[in-house]
């Protein structure tokens, strides 16, 4: 009998299997599709590969500023997409090796939970002391409108064979913004339609405002507070400021969020409670104690590193340790061009200061002076952080460490930061706060 049978091989699933194995347990993963789940095959890895390629192309277009003449730089879209496929294959192979090294059994097929100790795949029954549901999430459809050759979701757009000349993106959240800047950097005419007052609405208002400005510089049209009226073929009719507008494009990307992959009838039969996602406690247990749920099926923070952290807690409890999840400090990053990152509290009731990348030597040397680091603080401690600018995703971890461990601003200031580096923008913001 397995110590854990894990349904789904995304970050939550394969990390849980790895930790169970390292702690001396016997684990199996059931996967109906490709090893690595959404993150590896349709999310984090392919999109960040495209982001890296698009960022390089953007830099090549301004090579003359650095003293290089590169005539006729153009996009080979087939090669652009094939590089993405190659990286995905490499990462997936790496996950397979990790599972093999840890003697994790990989079972291909669709899993059905028969009871609290039995999972069925085809005509095979697999017994387990514990079951872990890590089935991930899928892109949400727009009002039940099916995708077609024009209308794509965030997985399908990664399989485009030809570069569109124009692209409409419904939804200005992090997925929509990432794809908008990837395609705009290639020369595609991009339009964003967002129902809320601003794009990247979960981020700091100053970040959202600058992102809007930078997108508009890339000739991206942005319609906020807009409501879709009708979508037919490659044409969209929407309402903004009580006026109807119509636009069309070669392709339409629907990026309005993700829904957890849960079978409500199955959960009801098992007595597992759920709301938007599967309900869990701090040990990652569902209402059936030996059935755990981790990752996007819990519908909490749908980020791979959050899923990794949940997986570690579930695995430890499965193997007899007493571990509880602490999600008080969870960083996030948006891979736009430039990048965005944030962590902690970011509200107007806290004091804040902003340090511009224009005052950072490394950013100037890179010709990446747009953006800033902004920190929120109270009583001498860092409470929140956000950044938009070059390699912002690489700057958030220091702030996360400081917030989680309640490191004083004075101690951050007294920590020597390498010069010249982008990290000095963070230490610069801390110095500003201490002078306030």
N, C-alpha and C positions, 0 to 999 in steps of 0.2 A: 504493500500500500504506500502511495506517495504521501509525503508530509504536506505537499501543496501541489494542487493542479491549478494552473493559472490560465485563464481564458483571455488571450490577447498577447501579442508580442511587441507592443510599443514600449516606450521608455519605462512605464510603470511595470509592465509584465516582465520584460527581460531583466530589469534591475531586481525585481522581487525574486525571480528564479535564481539569479546569481547569488544574492545574499543568503537565501535559504540553503543553497548548496555550500557556500563558504562556511556556514554555521553548522554543517554536518548533516543537513537534511537531504531528502530525495525530492526533486522538483520536476514537473513536466509543464510544458507550454503547449497550448492548443491555439493554432493560428489558421484562419480560413483563407487568408490572402498571403501577402508577402511578409517575410520576417522583418521586423522593425516597426511595423504599424504605420500610422499616419505620419508621425514625425520623420521617420527615415525615408518613406516613399512618396508622401504627398504633402509634407509640411515643412518642418524646420530645415532639414538638410537640402532638399531641392531648391527651396526658395532662397536660402542663404547662399547657395552656389550661384544662382542667377543674380543675386544681389552683388556678390563679389565680382562677377563678370561685368555687370552693368556699371559698377563703380569704377572698374578699370577702364571701361570704354569712355566714361565721363572724364576721367583723368587724361586719357590719350587725346581727347579733343582740345585740351588746353595745354598740350605739350610745348607749344611755342613759348609759353610763359616761363618754362624751365630751360629754354635754350635748345629745344629739339624741334626739328622740322619733320613731321610725319605726314606725307601727302595722302589724301584719299583714304582716310580711315573709315571703314564701313563695317556693317554687321553681316556675318555669316550665320544666319539664324539656325540653320541645321546644326552647325558646329557648336553654337551657343547652347542649344538644347542637349546635344550629345554629351557635352562636358558635364552637364547636370546629371545625366543618366549614368555616366561613368562614376561620378562621386557617390551617387546613391548605391550603385553596385558594390563599391569598395566598403562603404559603411555597413551595408547589409551583410557582406561577407565577414566583416569584423565582428558583428554581433553573433553570427553563426559560430565563429571560432571561440568566442567567449562562452557561449552555451556549451559547445563541445568540450572545452577545457574543464568546465564545471560539471560535466556529465549530466546536463539538463536534457531530458527527452523532449524532442520537438515532434508534435503530432499535427499533421495537416488535416483540416476539415472544420466543419461547423459544429460548435459545441452547444449542447443542451444540458441544462442542469436537471437531473432526474430527482435527486433528493440531496440532502445536506452533505452526503458523502459519496455521491455518484454523479459523474459527468458522462454523457453519451456523445460519441462522435461516430456517425454512421451506424453500423451494427456493433460497435465496440463500446463496452462499458469500462470506465476507468474509476477506480476507487481512490479516495483521498481522505486523509484526516481533516484537511482544510481545503477550501476552494476559494480562489481569488478571482474576482471579476475585474478585468482590466481591458474591457472591450473598446475603450476609446469613444470617439465622437465622430459625427459626419457633418458635412456642410449643410446648413439649413436652406431649404428652398423658399422662393418668394411666393407667398400666398398660394402654395400648391402648384405654381406654374412649373411644368416640367422643363428640364434643360433640353436644348436641341442643338443643331449645328452652329447656331449663333450664340445661344445662351449657355454659359459654362459656370461651373462652380470652381472653387479654389484648387480642387484636385485635377479637374479636367483641363484647366488652362495650362497646366504643366505638361500636357501632352500635345500642345499645338504643333502642327507640322509646318505651318507658314506664319510669318510675322504679319499681324494685321496692320493696316495703315491707321486704323482708329479703334479705340476701345472705350466703352462706357463701363464704369464700375459703380454698381449699386451697393452702397455701404462705405462709409469713410472711417471705419475702425482700423485696427492695426493691419489686418490682412489686406484690406482695400488700399490703404496708403502704401504698403510695401510694394504691391503689384503696380500701383500707379507710377511710382518713381522708377521701378525697374523698366517698365515699358516706355515711359516718357524719355528716359535716358537713351533709349534706342532710336528715338525719333517718331514713336507712335503718338498720334493725337489722342490724349486721354481726357475723359470727362468723369468727374465723381458726382454722384447724386446721393446726398445724405439727409436723413429725416431730422436729425438733431441740429442744434444751433451751430455746432462746429465739428470739424473732423478731429479724430483722435480725442474724443470727448472725455475719456477717462484720465487724460494727462493734464498737467498744469495748463492753465489758460494761456500763459505766455509761450509755452512750448507749442501749443496748438496754433496760436497766432503766427509764430515764426514759420512753422511748418507750412501753413497756408500761403504765406508770402513766398517761400522758397519753391513751393509747387507752382504757383502762378508764374514765377520766373521761368519755369520749365514748360510754360504754355499749357498747363493743366487747368481746365475749367472746373470750378467747384460750385455746386448748387447745394446750399444747406437749407434746412427747414423745408425740404421738398418731399412731396408725397407722390408715389407712383400711382397713376391712374390706370394705365394699360400698358401691356408689353405684348407685342405681336411681331414675330420674326426677329428682325434686328432693329426694330423701332420701339421707342419708349415715349409714352406720353406721361407727363408729370405736372404737378401743380406747385408753384412757388409764389408767395406773396399774392395769393388769390388769382394768379394768372396761369393759364395752361400753356405748357411748352412742349415741343416735340423735337426729339433728336434721334439720330440713328448712327450706327457704327458697324464695322466689320464683325466685331464680337462684343458681347455683353458679359461681364463678370458679376455674378451675384455673390457678394461677401457680406452677409448679414448675420454671421454668427454660426455657432456649431451646436448641434443637439447630441446629447449622450446616446450611445448605442445600447439601449435597454429594451428588454422584452417585458412589458408591464404584466402580461398574462402569466409569464413564467415567474416573475417576482411575486405576484399575488399568490400563486400556487405554493411557493416556498415560504411565504410569510415574511418576505423582505420588504421593509418599508422604503418608500421613495417619495420625492417631491419633484423638483426639476431633474435631479439626479438621484442616485442611490444614497440614502441616509447612512451616515457612518458616525462612530464615536472617535475619540482621540487615538484609539488603538487601531483604527481602520476597520473595525468590525461592523458588520451590518446588524440588523435586529436578530439575525440568526448568528450566534457568536462565532461559529467556525467557518462562516462565509464572510470573506473580506471584500472590500471594493476600494480600488485605488485608481488614480488618474482621472481622465475626463469623464468617466461614467459617474463620478461623484458631483460633477457640475459645479465645482468650486472655482479654483483658479486654473484655467486650461492652459497651462504652460508645462513644458517637458521637465524643467528642473523641479517644479512643484510635484509632478508625478513621481520623479526619482525619490524625492524626500518622503512621500507617502509610502512608496514601495519599501524603503528601508525600515520604516516603523512596522508595517505589516509583517515583513519577513522576521523581524526580531520577535514579535509577539507569537508568530506561528511556531518559532523555535524555542519558546518557553521563556524568553526574556520579557521584562515589563517595560515597554516603551510607549510614550505618548507623543503625539504630534504637536509641534509648536509652529504655527504659521503666522506669527506676529510680524515677522520681517521677511517679506518675499520680494526680491527684486524682479524687475521686468525690463525687457529691451524690445524696441521696435526697429527693424532693419530697413529704415527709410534711407534716403541719401540727402542729408547726413542722418546719422543714427540718433535714436532717442532712448533714454533709459530713466528709470525712476525706482524709488523704494521709500517706504515709510509714509508718514503723514505729510500731506501737502494741502493745507487749508489756510484760508485767509486770516484765521484767528491767531496763527503763529507768526512770529517775526521771520523775515526772510531777507536774503541778500542775493545779488546776482553778479557773477564774475564772467565777463565776456571773453570768448576765445580770441577776440581781436587783441586782447592784452596778454596773450600767451605766445611765447617765442616759438614753440614747436608748431603751433597751429599756423602761425604766420609763415614759417618756413615751408609748411606743407601747402600753403595757399588755401587753407581751410579755416578762415577766420569767422565764418558765419556761426552763430550759436552762442551758447552760454552754459555755465553750471549755476544752478540755483539751489540753495539750501534753506531749510526751515529749521529753526532752533528755539530752545526754551530753557531758561535757567542754566545756561552753560553747556547744554547737551544738544547734539544733533538729533532732530526728530524726523526730518525728511530730506530727500534729495531728488533732483531731476536734472537732466542735461539733454541738450540737443546740439550736436556738433560732431566733429571727427572722432571716430572710435568711442562714442559715448557708451556703447555696450561694455567696453572694457574698463570704464571708470566707476561703474555702479557698485562693484564688489567691495571696494574699500569703504564706501559709505554704508553698505549693508553690514559689514563687520563692526563698524563704529556704532551703529544704531543698536544692533542686537546685543552687543556687549557693553553698552552704555559707557562708551569712551568719551571723556570730556573733550570739548572743543579745544581747550588749552593743550591737551595731550596730543591731539591731532596736529595742531600747529607746531608742537615741539618735535614731531616726527619728521626727519629729514626726507624730503621728496627729491628724487633725481631731477637734475636740470640738464638740458631742457626737455621736459616731457609734458604731455597733456595732463598728467595727474596734478601738475602745479595749479591747474584751474580750480581743482577741488580745494587744495590747501590755500589758494588765494581767496576763495569764498569764505573759508573758515577764518582767515585773518580779518577779513572785512567784518564778519559777524562779531568777532571779539573786540573790534574797535567801536562797535555800535553803542 
